[in-house]
C-alpha cells in the first residue's frame, strides 16, 4: 500500500511539472494553442517519463530513478533561464558545453544518498502550476487581439482546392527572395558603383524594376503584404508575439497560394514560413518561437532543441543557403506546374561571407558594417548568378521572380526610409513595363506579367 501511495505521488509530480512546462510554452505564444495540441503533448510527455522510469527501474532502485527523471524534467523546464544566467558570466558559452556540465552535476545528484521528498515536490509543483495558470488572466486581452484575426482552427485550414479549370503542364514559377538585398539604385547611390547583378539578369532575359518598393522593412510584414491584395495594417497588432503568430498564420492561409493551387500549381516550399500547411523548410531563429506547430515549439524550447540548433548553426547553418538551393534544384520537374518559394537569409546580417565566399574569421571585427555588407552582397550576387544558371539549365522555360523583401534597415550609410526600396526582377514575363514607384510592391501587381490570371 505504501509503495502504491509513493508511486501515485511520483506520477502526480511528473504530471504537474509537465503541465507547468506546457502552460509556460503556451503563454510564450499567447495561448495560440488548440486543446488537441496541448492534450496530445501532455499525454505524450507523461508517457515518455513513465516509460523512462520503468526502463531505469530495471537497472537501479526507485529513489535514484525518481531523481533522474525529475532532474531531466527540471532541466527541460528551466534550461533557458539557466543558460541566460550562465551566459552573463561566460559570454562564449555554447549549449553543448552547458548541457555537459548539467549532465555531470545531475549524475552526481542522482548518486547522492539523500532522498527526494515526493510529497513536498508535489506541493511545490501545485504552487508553480497555479502561478502559471494565473498568467492566463493577464493574457486575456492579448488572446482577444489575435482572435480578431485568426483562431486556432486556422492552424489546419481546409482549403477548397477545386477550380473551374485545372490547367496542366504550365511553366514552373520560381519566387526567389533574398533577404535585405539593397535596391540597385540605392546601392549605386551609396557605394558609387553599379550593381553588376543587373547586367547578368538582363543577359538571361530578366526585366528589372528599379523603383520597386516594399510595404515594410520588416520581413514578416513585407512578405504577408506581398502575398495578399493589400498591405497588411501593422497598427492592428500591438504585441510583438502576436505579430509573428498572426502573420505566420495568415501567410499559411495566403490567398495567393490558394489561387495558385486552384489553378493546378503544386506548392514547393523552401522558405522559413509555413505555406499552405507545408512546414517551413528552414527555421529562422528570430521567428522559430512563433511556429504554427505547438509540438515544434516544444522541441525548439527544450534542451534538445537548443542542442540541435547549437550544433546546426556551428556546423551546417552558415551553408544553409547552399543546402536550400541544392534541395530546390533536385525537386525541379520542368513544365509540371510547380510553384517554388525559396527565401534566403542573404545578404542579411550576420555578415558571414567575404566577397569571394570565404567565411570571415576574426578579421571582420575591425571593419565597418558598410564594408561587411558590401562583401556579403557581392558574394550573394555570385550565388544568385550560379543558382539562376542552374535553374535555367534544368528548366529553360522557367518563369522567375527575383525579389528582396526589403533593403538593409538601420544601415549606417542612409536614412531608414531607403530600406523600403528593394530588388524586383522578372524573367519570361508575358508583358514588360515599369512599376509605378508611388505604389508598393505586391504580388498582384507583379503577377500580371506571369502566367497567373487575376
C-alpha positions as CSV (number, residue, x, y, z in Angstrom):
1,X,0.0,0.0,0.0
2,X,2.8,2.4,0.9
3,X,4.6,1.6,-2.4
4,X,1.4,2.4,-4.4
5,X,1.0,5.7,-2.5
6,X,4.6,6.6,-3.3
7,X,4.1,5.7,-7.0
8,X,0.9,7.9,-7.0
9,X,2.8,10.9,-5.7
10,X,5.6,10.4,-8.2
11,X,3.2,10.2,-11.1
12,X,1.3,13.3,-9.9
13,X,4.6,15.2,-9.5
14,X,5.7,14.3,-13.1
15,X,2.3,15.3,-14.5
16,X,2.2,18.6,-12.7
17,X,5.7,19.6,-13.9
18,X,4.9,18.6,-17.5
19,X,1.6,20.6,-17.3
20,X,3.6,23.6,-15.9
21,X,6.1,23.3,-18.8
22,X,3.4,23.2,-21.4
23,X,1.4,26.0,-19.9
24,X,4.6,28.2,-19.9
25,X,5.3,27.4,-23.5
26,X,1.7,28.1,-24.5
27,X,2.0,31.5,-22.8
28,X,5.0,32.3,-24.9
29,X,2.8,32.4,-28.0
30,X,-0.2,34.0,-26.1
31,X,-2.0,30.6,-25.9
32,X,-2.3,30.2,-29.7
33,X,-2.6,26.5,-28.9
34,X,-5.5,24.2,-29.6
35,X,-6.8,22.0,-26.9
36,X,-6.0,18.9,-29.0
37,X,-2.3,20.0,-29.4
38,X,-2.0,20.7,-25.7
39,X,-3.6,17.4,-24.7
40,X,-1.5,15.3,-27.1
41,X,1.7,17.0,-25.9
42,X,0.7,16.4,-22.2
43,X,-0.1,12.7,-22.7
44,X,3.0,12.0,-24.9
45,X,5.4,13.7,-22.5
46,X,3.8,12.0,-19.4
47,X,4.1,8.5,-21.0
48,X,7.6,9.3,-22.1
49,X,8.5,10.0,-18.5
50,X,6.6,6.8,-17.4
51,X,8.4,4.6,-19.9
52,X,11.8,6.2,-19.0
53,X,11.1,5.5,-15.3
54,X,10.1,1.9,-16.0
55,X,13.2,1.3,-18.1
56,X,15.6,2.8,-15.5
57,X,13.9,0.8,-12.7
58,X,15.4,-2.3,-14.3
59,X,18.9,-1.0,-13.6
60,X,18.7,0.8,-10.3
61,X,16.4,1.4,-7.3
62,X,13.4,3.7,-7.3
63,X,14.8,6.7,-5.5
64,X,17.6,7.2,-8.0
65,X,15.2,6.7,-10.8
66,X,12.8,9.3,-9.4
67,X,15.7,11.8,-9.0
68,X,17.0,11.1,-12.5
69,X,13.6,11.7,-14.2
70,X,12.8,14.7,-12.0
71,X,16.2,16.3,-12.9
72,X,15.5,15.7,-16.6
73,X,12.2,17.5,-16.3
74,X,13.7,20.3,-14.3
75,X,16.4,20.8,-16.9
76,X,13.9,20.9,-19.7
77,X,11.8,23.4,-17.8
78,X,14.5,25.7,-16.6
79,X,17.3,25.3,-19.1
80,X,16.6,28.6,-20.9
81,X,16.9,30.8,-17.8
82,X,19.9,28.7,-16.6
83,X,21.6,29.3,-19.9
84,X,20.8,33.1,-19.9
85,X,22.2,33.5,-16.4
86,X,25.3,31.5,-17.2
87,X,25.8,33.4,-20.4
88,X,26.1,36.7,-18.5
89,X,29.0,35.2,-16.6
90,X,30.5,33.2,-19.5
91,X,29.9,35.2,-22.7
92,X,31.3,32.5,-25.1
93,X,29.2,29.7,-23.6
94,X,27.8,27.2,-26.1
95,X,24.7,25.0,-25.4
96,X,26.7,21.8,-25.8
97,X,29.2,22.8,-23.0
98,X,26.4,23.8,-20.5
99,X,24.5,20.6,-21.2
100,X,27.6,18.5,-20.5
101,X,28.0,20.4,-17.2
102,X,24.4,19.9,-16.2
103,X,24.6,16.2,-17.1
104,X,27.6,15.8,-14.9
105,X,26.0,17.6,-11.9
106,X,22.8,15.7,-12.4
107,X,24.7,12.4,-12.3
108,X,26.4,13.4,-9.1
109,X,23.0,14.3,-7.5
110,X,21.4,11.1,-8.6
111,X,24.1,9.1,-6.8
112,X,24.0,11.1,-3.6
113,X,22.2,9.1,-1.0
114,X,19.9,11.9,0.1
115,X,16.3,11.1,-0.8
116,X,13.9,13.5,-2.5
117,X,10.6,14.1,-0.8
118,X,8.0,13.4,-3.5
119,X,5.1,14.9,-1.4
120,X,7.0,18.2,-0.9
121,X,7.7,18.3,-4.6
122,X,4.0,17.8,-5.4
123,X,3.2,20.8,-3.2
124,X,5.8,22.9,-4.9
125,X,4.5,21.8,-8.3
126,X,1.0,22.8,-7.5
127,X,2.1,26.2,-6.4
128,X,4.1,26.7,-9.6
129,X,1.2,25.4,-11.7
130,X,-1.3,27.8,-10.1
131,X,1.1,30.7,-10.6
132,X,1.5,29.9,-14.3
133,X,-2.3,29.4,-14.6
134,X,-2.8,32.9,-13.2
135,X,-0.9,34.2,-16.2
136,X,-3.8,33.2,-18.4
137,X,-5.9,36.0,-16.9
138,X,-3.2,38.6,-17.7
139,X,-3.1,37.4,-21.3
140,X,-6.9,37.6,-22.0
141,X,-6.6,40.9,-23.9
142,X,-3.7,39.6,-26.0
143,X,-5.7,36.5,-26.8
144,X,-8.6,38.6,-27.8
145,X,-6.3,40.6,-30.0
146,X,-5.1,37.7,-32.2
147,X,-8.6,36.1,-32.2
148,X,-9.8,39.1,-34.1
149,X,-7.5,38.0,-37.0
150,X,-7.3,34.2,-36.6
151,X,-8.4,31.3,-34.4
152,X,-6.6,28.1,-33.5
153,X,-8.6,26.3,-36.2
154,X,-6.6,28.3,-38.7
155,X,-3.6,26.2,-37.9
156,X,-5.1,23.5,-40.0
157,X,-7.2,25.3,-42.6
158,X,-9.3,23.3,-45.0
159,X,-8.7,24.8,-48.5
160,X,-11.2,24.2,-51.2
161,X,-8.7,23.5,-54.0
162,X,-11.3,22.8,-56.6
163,X,-11.3,25.2,-59.6
164,X,-13.4,25.6,-62.7
165,X,-10.5,24.6,-65.0
166,X,-7.3,23.0,-63.8
167,X,-4.6,23.8,-66.3
168,X,-1.8,21.2,-66.7
169,X,1.8,21.4,-67.8
170,X,2.2,25.1,-67.2
171,X,5.6,26.7,-66.9
172,X,7.1,26.4,-63.4
173,X,7.2,29.6,-61.4
174,X,10.1,30.4,-59.0
175,X,9.8,33.1,-56.3
176,X,13.3,33.7,-55.0
177,X,13.6,36.1,-52.1
178,X,16.9,37.4,-50.9
179,X,16.5,39.0,-47.5
180,X,17.8,42.6,-47.1
181,X,19.2,42.8,-50.7
182,X,19.6,46.6,-51.4
183,X,17.7,48.2,-54.2
184,X,20.2,48.6,-57.1
185,X,19.6,52.3,-57.4
186,X,20.1,52.8,-53.7
187,X,23.3,50.7,-53.9
188,X,24.6,52.9,-56.7
189,X,23.9,56.0,-54.6
190,X,25.5,54.6,-51.5
191,X,28.6,52.8,-52.9
192,X,29.1,54.9,-56.1
193,X,29.1,51.9,-58.3
194,X,26.6,49.9,-60.3
195,X,25.1,46.6,-59.1
196,X,26.5,44.3,-61.7
197,X,23.8,41.7,-61.0
198,X,21.5,43.7,-63.2
199,X,23.9,43.1,-66.2
200,X,23.7,39.4,-65.7
201,X,19.9,39.4,-65.2
202,X,19.4,41.4,-68.4
203,X,21.6,38.9,-70.3
204,X,19.3,36.0,-69.4
205,X,16.0,37.8,-70.1
206,X,15.1,39.5,-66.8
207,X,13.2,42.8,-66.6
208,X,14.3,44.8,-63.6
209,X,12.0,47.3,-61.8
210,X,14.4,49.8,-60.3
211,X,11.7,51.8,-58.5
212,X,10.3,48.8,-56.6
213,X,9.3,49.5,-53.0
214,X,8.3,47.1,-50.3
215,X,5.4,47.8,-47.9
216,X,7.6,47.3,-44.9
217,X,11.2,46.8,-43.9
218,X,10.2,44.0,-41.6
219,X,10.3,40.6,-43.3
220,X,7.1,39.1,-41.9
221,X,5.0,42.2,-42.7
222,X,6.6,42.6,-46.1
223,X,6.0,39.0,-47.2
224,X,2.5,39.0,-45.8
225,X,1.6,42.1,-47.8
226,X,3.4,40.7,-50.9
227,X,1.2,37.5,-50.8
228,X,-2.1,39.4,-50.4
229,X,-4.0,42.1,-52.2
230,X,-3.3,45.0,-49.9
231,X,-0.5,45.9,-47.5
232,X,-1.1,44.5,-44.0
233,X,-2.1,47.1,-41.4
234,X,0.6,46.7,-38.8
235,X,-1.2,49.1,-36.4
236,X,-3.9,46.5,-35.8
237,X,-1.4,44.3,-33.9
238,X,0.3,45.8,-30.9
239,X,2.0,42.9,-29.2
240,X,5.3,41.6,-30.8
241,X,4.4,38.0,-30.0
242,X,1.0,38.4,-31.6
243,X,2.6,40.0,-34.7
244,X,4.6,36.9,-35.5
245,X,1.8,34.5,-34.5
246,X,-0.8,36.3,-36.6
247,X,1.4,36.9,-39.6
248,X,2.7,33.4,-39.8
249,X,-0.9,32.1,-39.6
250,X,-2.1,34.5,-42.3
251,X,0.9,33.5,-44.5
252,X,0.0,29.9,-44.1
253,X,-3.5,30.8,-45.3
254,X,-2.3,33.0,-48.1
255,X,-4.9,34.0,-50.8
256,X,-2.2,33.8,-53.4
257,X,-1.3,30.2,-52.6
258,X,-4.9,29.2,-52.6
259,X,-5.3,30.8,-56.0
260,X,-2.2,29.0,-57.3
261,X,-3.5,25.6,-56.1
262,X,-6.9,26.3,-57.6
263,X,-5.1,26.8,-60.9
264,X,-3.3,23.5,-60.7
265,X,0.0,24.5,-59.3
266,X,1.8,22.3,-56.7
267,X,3.5,24.3,-53.9
268,X,7.2,23.7,-53.3
269,X,8.1,25.5,-50.0
270,X,11.7,26.3,-49.4
271,X,11.2,29.2,-47.1
272,X,11.2,29.7,-43.3
273,X,7.4,30.2,-43.2
274,X,4.7,27.6,-43.2
275,X,2.9,27.8,-46.5
276,X,-0.4,26.1,-47.3
277,X,0.3,23.7,-44.4
278,X,3.7,22.8,-45.6
279,X,6.2,23.3,-42.8
280,X,9.0,25.8,-43.1
281,X,11.9,24.3,-44.9
282,X,14.3,26.0,-42.6
283,X,13.6,27.8,-39.4
284,X,15.0,31.3,-38.7
285,X,15.9,32.0,-35.0
286,X,14.0,35.2,-34.8
287,X,10.8,33.5,-35.9
288,X,11.1,29.9,-34.8
289,X,9.5,30.5,-31.4
290,X,6.3,31.6,-33.2
291,X,6.0,28.5,-35.3
292,X,2.4,27.3,-36.0
293,X,3.0,23.8,-34.6
294,X,2.9,23.6,-30.8
295,X,4.9,20.3,-31.0
296,X,7.7,22.0,-32.9
297,X,7.7,24.9,-30.4
298,X,8.1,22.5,-27.5
299,X,11.1,20.8,-29.2
300,X,12.7,24.2,-30.0
301,X,12.2,25.5,-26.5
302,X,13.6,22.3,-24.8
303,X,17.1,21.4,-24.1
304,X,17.1,19.0,-27.0
305,X,16.1,21.7,-29.4
306,X,18.7,24.1,-28.1
307,X,21.4,21.5,-28.5
308,X,20.2,20.7,-32.1
309,X,20.3,24.4,-33.1
310,X,23.7,24.9,-31.4
311,X,25.2,22.1,-33.4
312,X,23.3,23.0,-36.6
313,X,24.4,26.7,-36.7
314,X,28.0,25.9,-36.0
315,X,28.5,23.0,-38.4
316,X,25.7,23.5,-41.0
317,X,23.9,26.8,-40.6
318,X,26.3,29.1,-42.5
319,X,25.9,26.9,-45.6
320,X,22.1,26.7,-45.3
321,X,21.6,28.8,-48.5
322,X,23.5,26.2,-50.5
323,X,21.6,23.3,-49.0
324,X,18.3,25.1,-49.7
325,X,19.4,25.7,-53.4
326,X,20.5,22.1,-53.8
327,X,17.2,20.8,-52.4
328,X,15.2,23.0,-54.7
329,X,17.2,22.0,-57.8
330,X,16.6,18.3,-57.1
331,X,12.8,19.0,-56.9
332,X,12.5,20.6,-60.3
333,X,10.3,18.9,-62.9
334,X,10.1,21.2,-66.0
335,X,6.7,22.3,-67.2
336,X,4.7,20.5,-64.5
337,X,3.0,23.5,-62.9
338,X,5.3,23.8,-59.9
339,X,5.4,27.0,-57.8
340,X,8.6,27.4,-55.8
341,X,9.0,29.8,-52.9
342,X,12.6,30.0,-51.6
343,X,13.7,32.5,-49.0
344,X,17.4,33.0,-48.4
345,X,18.9,34.9,-45.5
346,X,21.4,36.7,-47.7
347,X,22.8,39.3,-47.7
348,X,21.0,39.9,-44.3
349,X,23.0,40.1,-41.1
350,X,25.1,38.4,-39.7
351,X,27.8,39.3,-42.2
352,X,29.5,35.9,-42.5
353,X,31.0,36.0,-46.0
354,X,33.8,37.8,-47.8
355,X,33.1,38.8,-51.4
356,X,34.7,35.5,-52.7
357,X,32.5,33.3,-50.5
358,X,35.1,32.6,-47.8
359,X,33.9,32.9,-44.2
360,X,35.3,35.7,-42.1
361,X,37.3,34.6,-39.1
362,X,38.2,37.4,-36.8
363,X,39.4,40.0,-39.3
364,X,36.0,41.5,-39.8
365,X,35.9,42.9,-36.3
366,X,37.8,46.0,-37.4
367,X,35.7,46.6,-40.5
368,X,32.6,48.8,-40.7
369,X,29.1,47.4,-41.3
370,X,29.0,49.1,-44.7
371,X,32.2,47.2,-45.8
372,X,30.9,43.9,-44.4
373,X,27.6,44.4,-46.1
374,X,29.3,45.2,-49.4
375,X,31.3,42.0,-49.2
376,X,28.2,39.9,-48.4
377,X,26.1,41.4,-51.2
378,X,29.0,40.8,-53.6
379,X,29.1,37.1,-52.6
380,X,25.2,37.0,-52.8
381,X,25.4,38.1,-56.4
382,X,27.8,35.2,-57.2
383,X,25.4,32.8,-55.5
384,X,22.3,34.2,-57.3
385,X,24.1,34.0,-60.7
386,X,25.1,30.4,-60.2
387,X,21.7,29.5,-58.8
388,X,19.7,31.0,-61.7
389,X,22.1,29.4,-64.2
390,X,21.4,26.0,-62.6
391,X,17.7,26.6,-62.6
392,X,17.7,27.6,-66.3
393,X,19.9,24.6,-67.2
394,X,17.2,22.3,-65.8
395,X,14.2,24.3,-66.7
396,X,14.8,26.6,-69.7
397,X,11.2,27.9,-69.7
398,X,11.2,28.8,-66.0
399,X,9.3,32.0,-65.0
400,X,11.4,33.5,-62.2
401,X,10.6,36.3,-59.9
402,X,13.7,37.5,-58.1
403,X,13.0,40.0,-55.2
404,X,14.2,41.1,-51.8
405,X,11.7,41.6,-49.0
406,X,13.4,45.0,-48.2
407,X,16.8,46.6,-48.1
408,X,19.1,46.6,-45.1
409,X,17.5,48.5,-42.3
410,X,19.2,50.6,-39.5
411,X,22.0,50.9,-42.0
412,X,24.8,53.4,-41.2
413,X,25.0,54.9,-44.7
414,X,21.4,56.1,-45.3
415,X,18.2,57.0,-43.6
416,X,16.0,54.1,-42.7
417,X,13.3,55.1,-45.2
418,X,15.5,53.9,-48.0
419,X,15.4,50.4,-46.6
420,X,11.9,50.1,-48.0
421,X,13.3,50.0,-51.6
422,X,14.1,46.6,-52.8
423,X,15.2,44.3,-55.6
424,X,12.5,43.2,-58.2
425,X,13.3,41.4,-61.4
426,X,11.3,39.0,-63.5
427,X,12.2,36.6,-66.3
428,X,9.9,35.3,-69.0
429,X,7.3,37.9,-68.4
430,X,4.3,38.0,-70.7
431,X,4.5,41.7,-70.7
432,X,7.0,44.3,-69.6
433,X,6.8,47.7,-68.0
434,X,7.8,49.8,-65.1
435,X,6.2,49.5,-61.7
436,X,4.9,52.9,-60.5
437,X,7.3,53.9,-57.7
438,X,4.4,55.5,-55.9
439,X,2.9,52.1,-55.4
440,X,4.1,49.4,-53.0
441,X,5.3,46.0,-54.3
442,X,2.6,43.5,-54.1
443,X,2.3,40.1,-55.8
444,X,-0.9,41.0,-57.6
445,X,1.0,43.9,-59.3
446,X,3.8,41.7,-60.5
447,X,1.8,38.5,-61.1
448,X,0.1,40.0,-64.2
449,X,3.4,39.6,-66.0
450,X,3.5,35.9,-65.2
451,X,1.1,33.2,-66.3
452,X,-1.2,33.7,-63.3
453,X,-4.6,35.1,-64.1
454,X,-6.3,37.5,-61.7
